[in-house]
Amino acid sequence: MLPKKKNSWVLSLQSKTGAEYQHHYFCTCTKEFNIQTTINEPEAPDIVCLICDNDYFKDAVVFEDMQSTKIWKYFEWTTILSENEKYWIAILKYETPIYNDVINEVKLIDKELLRITLRKDGLDSQKISYSSKIVSQYSLFLDEKVQPLKRLLLEEAKESLVDYVITNKSKTIEWIDNNKLKEFSQDNKFKYIIFFLKNHHLKEHKFFSWRMENLHSYTHKYTTELQMLDFIANNRKEKSVKKALYRGYEASLNNTGYCPYSDYIFSRTIDNIDLLVKLYGVYPAVKQHIVTDETFFVADEFIEFLKQHYTEKQVVKLFIEEMQDEENYKEALRDWRDTLRMLQTQSAFQYLDEHFLKVKLTSKKLHDEIVRIFNLVSSELEGKETFDYNEIYLSACNKHEELEFKLPKSVKELSLWAGMLRNCMLGYKRSIHEGRSIIYGVFRAEQLLYAVELNNLSIVQAKAVFNRSVPEDDMTTIRGWNNKLRTIQT
């Protein structure tokens, strides 16, 4: 097909007598070219352009009324980009002929297909409005496949608008490096711009691309760092809090780079405004180690626990004085982080509720008290023969395809399985008691074949007899079972 710059239309009009039809042809090869024929049939005759030999014409009237085929070989549109004080705007239009019965002439006019607007202050995400029903009704046959017109139009409108915004940035996003956007899909470029328009106080590329891992089984399901930032920035409205937050943020960018975990936990757990302001001002190199990606999901639960035994002022003092002490802060941070790691076990806070004795609130004494509790619980567990499981793990004791998954009910049964598989799974009895590991026996036709260890609902290892690898076919089944378990939990 010859290259086209416009749509080729045929406009069929019934004459005033009602007996005849006039057919006006508009070819892409020239704006003015048209042919008129008069026949007594409602369908326009086949015709070839005398100038370019084009033989593909769309009936303009039928196209508008959606009464004919909904798949076209060709359809052209134009994109118009503009902006005003509040918005960037992308409009997609096409040209179609229309008959003016007053002057008895046919002319090409613009018709709008869709419009996307994007507010420069980011208060609204993009708004998409469709001005013609044909957007959702028609498709194009392109690249040997049928492609919905709506998708094609929307993709082009977004791409054009993003390119326009990047070229004509507002002051709030002038800092964005265009090279950083090359790694994103067109859709993510749009989300990226909207994010920084909304959060114009943030000026760090990695805020958009950071994602938290393995949060599906934790207290704050699917919490991303973007959601953390949104919570930190918008949860507290007091000006003094906002001011302290942004000062701390700026100081972090100039030192270690901003990591939101600690500010997120402080924002969730500390109610007193003055104390929260002090926490936002903790030295960045210290603050980024108080709560990490490994420990943040237990940190707020632990701080809430401490508030049951100490005042908020005492809890905050732990962070703003002891952990910023120039001589001893490294040791204090080490004790604090180790304490949080111990609390990651399944029943840790149950142990605290049962055995915690109030001590002077320092990182060292707090750490020693948690160690005391875990030693006490450990000695109790050594003599315990039966295992207790969370309901979510019990629910996974079922058959998946040809494999059946079971939990050992007791230390004796775990020992029996270890003997059958010739491995050291009996050494995991304490870890199972403490909830740090969950071990399933995998059976086929009542025969034990494999052992699978889970931690936080994720597979740690899966082994056959003598710790050999599981065949890939069965490993695929085991992964499918695990994915189903994770889906049920979320």
C-alpha positions in Angstrom: 0.0 0.0 0.0 1.3 3.5 -0.9 2.3 5.7 2.0 -0.7 7.8 3.2 -0.8 11.2 4.9 -4.6 11.2 5.5 -7.6 8.9 5.6 -9.2 8.1 2.3 -13.0 8.7 2.7 -16.1 8.1 0.7 -19.1 10.2 1.8 -22.5 8.8 0.5 -25.3 11.3 0.5 -28.9 10.7 -0.5 -30.2 13.4 -2.9 -33.1 15.7 -2.1 -35.5 13.7 -4.2 -34.7 10.6 -2.1 -34.2 8.5 -5.2 -30.5 8.7 -5.8 -27.2 8.7 -4.0 -24.2 10.9 -4.5 -20.7 9.5 -3.6 -18.0 12.0 -2.9 -14.5 10.5 -2.8 -11.6 12.1 -0.9 -8.2 10.4 -1.6 -5.0 10.8 0.5 -2.9 11.8 -2.5 -4.4 15.3 -2.7 -6.7 17.4 -0.5 -8.9 18.6 -3.3 -9.4 15.4 -5.3 -12.9 14.0 -5.3 -15.2 12.1 -7.7 -18.9 12.3 -7.7 -21.2 9.5 -9.1 -24.9 9.2 -9.1 -26.5 5.7 -8.9 -29.7 4.1 -7.6 -27.9 1.7 -5.2 -27.3 2.4 -1.5 -23.7 1.0 -1.6 -20.9 3.1 -3.1 -19.3 1.4 -6.1 -15.7 0.3 -6.0 -13.3 2.9 -7.3 -9.6 3.5 -7.8 -8.1 6.9 -7.5 -7.1 8.2 -10.9 -3.9 9.9 -9.5 -2.4 7.3 -7.1 -4.3 4.1 -7.8 -5.4 3.9 -4.1 -8.4 1.5 -3.9 -9.0 1.6 -0.2 -11.7 4.1 1.0 -13.6 4.1 4.3 -17.3 5.2 4.2 -17.3 8.2 6.5 -21.0 8.0 7.3 -21.0 4.3 8.1 -17.8 4.7 10.1 -19.4 7.3 12.4 -22.6 5.3 12.8 -20.8 2.1 13.5 -22.9 0.1 11.1 -20.2 -1.6 9.1 -17.1 -3.7 9.7 -15.2 -2.7 12.8 -11.7 -3.8 11.6 -9.9 -1.4 9.3 -6.7 -1.8 7.3 -5.8 1.8 7.7 -6.8 4.7 9.9 -4.8 7.9 10.5 -4.9 10.4 13.3 -2.9 13.4 14.5 -1.7 14.4 18.0 -1.9 18.0 19.2 0.1 18.9 22.3 -0.3 22.0 24.3 -0.2 23.4 27.9 -1.6 26.2 30.0 -1.0 27.5 33.5 -2.4 24.3 35.1 -2.2 21.5 32.6 -0.3 19.7 29.9 -2.7 18.5 27.3 -2.6 15.8 24.5 -5.5 15.6 22.0 -5.9 13.0 19.3 -8.0 14.0 16.2 -8.9 12.7 12.8 -10.3 14.3 9.7 -13.6 13.3 8.2 -15.7 14.8 5.4 -19.1 16.5 6.1 -21.7 17.7 3.8 -23.0 21.3 4.1 -26.5 21.3 2.5 -26.8 25.1 2.7 -23.8 25.8 0.4 -24.0 22.3 -1.2 -20.3 21.5 -0.4 -18.4 18.8 1.2 -15.4 19.7 3.4 -13.0 17.9 5.7 -13.3 18.8 9.4 -11.4 17.8 12.6 -13.0 15.4 15.1 -11.6 14.7 18.5 -11.0 11.0 19.5 -9.5 11.4 23.0 -7.9 13.8 25.3 -5.4 13.4 28.2 -4.7 16.1 30.7 -2.1 16.1 33.4 -2.1 18.7 36.2 1.2 20.4 36.8 0.8 20.3 40.5 0.2 16.5 40.5 -2.9 16.8 42.6 -4.8 14.6 40.0 -3.3 11.8 38.0 -3.9 11.9 34.3 -7.5 12.4 33.2 -8.6 10.6 30.0 -11.8 11.5 28.2 -13.1 9.8 25.0 -15.0 12.0 22.6 -16.0 9.4 20.1 -17.5 5.9 20.4 -15.4 4.6 17.6 -12.4 4.6 20.0 -13.8 1.6 21.8 -15.6 0.0 18.8 -12.9 -0.2 16.1 -9.6 -2.1 15.6 -6.8 -1.9 13.0 -5.2 -4.7 11.2 -1.5 -3.9 11.8 1.6 -6.1 11.7 -0.5 -9.1 10.6 -2.7 -8.9 13.8 -5.8 -7.1 14.9 -5.0 -4.3 17.4 -7.7 -2.4 19.4 -7.9 1.2 18.3 -8.4 2.3 21.9 -5.1 0.8 23.0 -3.2 2.2 20.0 -4.6 5.7 20.6 -4.0 5.6 24.4 -0.4 4.4 24.0 0.4 7.1 21.5 -1.3 9.9 23.5 0.7 8.9 26.7 4.0 8.6 24.8 3.5 12.0 23.2 2.4 13.7 26.4 5.3 12.2 28.4 7.8 13.4 25.7 6.2 16.8 25.8 6.3 17.1 29.6 9.9 16.0 29.7 10.8 18.7 27.1 8.7 21.4 28.8 9.2 20.6 32.5 7.7 22.6 35.2 9.9 24.0 38.0 9.0 21.2 40.4 10.5 18.5 38.1 13.3 20.4 36.5 15.8 18.3 38.4 14.8 15.1 36.7 17.6 13.6 34.5 16.0 12.5 31.2 18.6 9.7 30.9 17.1 8.1 34.0 13.8 7.6 32.3 15.2 5.5 29.5 15.1 2.4 31.7 11.3 2.6 32.2 8.4 1.5 30.0 6.2 4.2 28.6 3.6 3.5 31.3 6.1 3.7 34.1 7.5 7.0 32.7 4.0 8.4 33.1 3.8 7.1 36.7 7.2 8.4 37.4 6.4 11.9 36.4 3.1 11.9 38.3 4.8 10.6 41.4 7.3 13.4 41.5 4.7 16.0 40.6 2.7 14.9 43.7 5.8 14.6 45.9 7.7 17.6 44.6 9.7 17.8 47.9 11.5 14.6 46.9 14.4 14.7 44.6 16.0 11.3 44.4 15.5 8.9 41.4 15.7 5.7 43.5 12.5 6.6 45.4 10.5 5.5 42.3 12.4 2.2 41.6 12.8 0.9 45.2 10.6 -2.0 46.1 10.5 -3.9 49.4 11.0 -7.7 49.1 9.2 -10.6 50.9 6.6 -8.5 52.6 3.6 -10.7 51.7 3.7 -12.5 55.0 4.6 -9.6 57.3 2.4 -7.2 59.3 2.5 -4.5 56.6 1.5 -6.4 53.5 2.9 -5.1 50.2 4.4 -2.0 51.8 6.7 -0.4 49.2 9.1 2.4 50.0 6.9 4.7 47.9 4.0 3.9 50.2 6.3 4.5 53.2 7.2 7.9 51.8 3.6 8.8 51.2 2.7 7.8 54.8 5.6 9.7 56.3 4.9 12.9 54.3 1.1 12.9 54.7 0.3 11.1 58.0 1.2 14.1 60.2 0.0 17.5 59.2 1.7 19.6 61.8 4.1 22.2 60.2 6.8 21.6 62.8 6.8 17.9 62.0 6.9 18.5 58.2 9.7 21.0 58.6 11.8 18.6 60.7 11.1 15.7 58.3 12.3 17.7 55.2 15.3 18.9 57.1 16.2 15.3 58.0 15.6 14.3 54.5 17.9 16.9 53.1 20.6 16.0 55.6 20.3 12.4 54.5 20.7 13.2 50.8 23.8 15.1 51.6 25.3 12.2 53.6 24.2 8.6 53.1 21.2 8.9 50.9 17.7 8.8 52.2 16.3 5.5 53.6 12.7 5.8 54.9 12.5 2.8 57.2 13.3 4.6 60.5 11.1 7.7 59.7 8.3 5.3 58.7 8.4 3.4 62.0 8.8 6.6 64.1 5.8 8.1 62.3 3.7 5.0 63.1 4.6 4.7 66.7 5.4 8.1 68.3 2.4 10.3 69.0 4.1 13.3 70.8 4.9 16.0 68.2 8.0 17.3 69.9 9.5 13.9 70.3 8.8 13.0 66.7 10.5 16.1 65.6 13.6 15.1 67.5 13.6 11.6 66.0 13.4 13.0 62.4 16.6 14.9 63.3 18.7 11.9 64.3 22.0 11.8 62.5 21.4 10.1 59.0 24.3 7.6 59.3 22.8 6.4 62.6 19.1 6.6 61.6 19.6 4.3 58.6 20.8 1.5 60.9 18.1 1.8 63.6 15.6 0.1 61.3 16.6 -1.8 58.2 14.8 -3.7 55.5 15.4 -6.8 57.5 13.9 -5.6 60.8 11.4 -2.9 60.0 8.4 -5.3 60.1 9.0 -6.1 63.8 10.4 -2.7 64.9 7.0 -0.9 65.3 5.6 -3.9 67.1 8.5 -3.8 69.5 8.3 -0.1 70.1 4.6 -0.4 70.8 5.5 -3.1 73.3 8.1 -0.9 75.0 5.5 1.9 75.3 3.5 -0.5 77.5 6.3 -0.5 80.0 8.0 2.9 79.5 7.0 6.4 78.5 7.4 7.7 75.0 10.0 10.1 76.3 12.1 7.2 77.6 11.7 5.3 74.4 12.8 8.2 72.3 15.7 8.9 74.6 17.0 5.5 73.6 17.4 6.7 70.0 18.3 10.4 70.3 20.9 10.1 73.1 22.3 6.6 73.5 22.5 5.8 69.8 24.0 9.2 69.0 26.7 9.0 71.7 29.9 9.6 69.8 31.9 7.0 71.8 29.4 4.2 72.3 26.8 4.5 69.4 28.2 1.6 67.4 27.9 -0.8 70.3 24.4 0.5 71.1 23.3 0.1 67.5 24.7 -3.4 67.4 22.8 -4.4 70.6 19.6 -2.9 69.2 19.8 -4.6 65.8 20.6 -7.9 67.4 17.5 -7.5 69.6 15.3 -6.9 66.6 16.7 -9.9 64.8 15.9 -12.2 67.8 12.3 -10.8 67.7 11.8 -12.1 64.2 11.0 -15.6 65.5 7.3 -16.6 65.2 6.3 -16.5 68.9 8.8 -13.8 70.1 6.2 -11.3 71.3 4.2 -14.0 73.1 7.5 -14.8 75.0 7.9 -11.1 75.8 4.3 -10.8 77.2 4.9 -13.9 79.4 8.4 -13.3 80.7 9.5 -9.6 80.3 10.9 -7.9 83.4 11.2 -4.1 83.3 14.9 -3.0 83.2 16.6 0.3 82.8 16.0 1.3 79.2 19.4 1.1 77.5 20.3 -0.9 74.4 22.6 -3.2 76.4 20.2 -4.0 79.2 17.3 -4.4 76.8 19.3 -6.8 74.7 20.4 -8.8 77.8 16.7 -9.1 78.9 15.6 -10.5 75.6 18.6 -13.0 75.6 17.4 -14.1 79.1 13.9 -14.6 77.9 15.0 -16.6 74.9 17.3 -18.8 77.0 14.5 -19.5 79.4 12.1 -20.4 76.6 14.8 -22.5 74.9 15.2 -24.7 78.0 11.4 -25.1 78.2 11.3 -26.1 74.5 14.1 -28.7 74.8 11.8 -31.1 76.6 8.7 -30.4 74.5 7.8 -33.3 72.3 4.9 -32.0 70.2 5.0 -29.2 67.7 2.6 -26.2 67.5 1.9 -24.6 64.2 0.3 -21.5 62.9 -3.0 -22.1 61.2 -1.6 -20.9 57.8 0.9 -23.7 57.8 -1.6 -26.3 58.9 -3.9 -25.2 56.0 -1.1 -26.2 53.6 -1.2 -29.9 54.7 -2.9 -31.1 51.6 -2.5 -32.8 48.2 -1.2 -30.8 45.3 -1.3 -32.6 42.0 0.4 -36.0 42.7 2.3 -34.9 45.9 0.9 -34.7 49.4 2.4 -32.3 52.0 2.4 -33.1 55.7 3.8 -31.5 58.9 5.6 -33.7 61.5 3.4 -33.8 64.6 6.2 -34.5 67.1 9.9 -34.7 67.6 9.6 -38.5 67.3 7.9 -38.3 63.9 10.6 -35.8 62.7 13.3 -38.2 63.8 11.5 -41.0 61.9 11.4 -38.9 58.7 15.1 -38.0 59.2 16.0 -41.7 59.2 13.9 -42.4 56.1 15.5 -39.6 54.1 19.0 -40.1 55.6 19.4 -36.4 56.5 19.8 -34.1 59.5 16.3 -32.6 59.7 16.1 -33.7 63.4 18.5 -30.9 64.1 15.8 -28.4 63.2 13.5 -29.4 66.1 14.4 -26.2 68.1 14.0 -24.0 65.1 10.6 -25.5 64.5 9.6 -25.0 68.1 10.6 -21.4 67.9 8.8 -20.9 64.6 12.0 -19.9 62.6 11.7 -22.9 60.3 8.8 -25.1 59.1 9.5 -28.5 57.6 7.1 -30.4 55.4 7.4 -34.1 54.4 6.4 -34.6 50.8 4.8 -37.9 49.9 3.6 -39.8 46.9 1.3 -42.7 47.4 2.1 -42.7 51.1 5.8 -42.9 50.5 8.1 -40.1 51.9 10.2 -38.7 49.1 11.3 -35.2 50.0 11.6 -32.6 52.8 10.9 -29.0 52.2 11.9 -26.2 54.6 10.0 -22.9 54.6 10.8 -19.6 56.3 8.2 -16.7 56.1 6.2 -18.9 53.6 9.2 -19.0 51.2 11.1 -22.2 50.2 14.5 -22.2 51.8 15.5 -25.7 50.5 14.0 -28.9 49.2 15.9 -32.2 49.4 15.5 -35.8 48.5 17.1 -38.8 50.2 20.8 -38.2 51.1 20.2 -34.5 50.5 20.0 -35.1 46.8 18.2 -32.6 44.5 14.5 -32.9 43.8 13.7 -33.9 40.2 12.6 -30.8 38.2 9.1 -32.1 37.5 8.4 -32.6 41.2 10.2 -29.3 42.1 7.8 -27.5 39.7 4.8 -29.1 41.7 6.4 -28.1 45.0 6.8 -24.5 43.8 3.2 -24.5 42.6 2.1 -25.7 46.1 4.2 -22.9 47.7 2.8 -20.2 45.4 -0.7 -21.3 46.3 0.1 -21.1 50.0 1.5 -17.6 49.6 -1.5 -16.5 47.6 -3.9 -17.7 50.2 -2.0 -15.8 52.9 -2.1 -12.5 51.0 
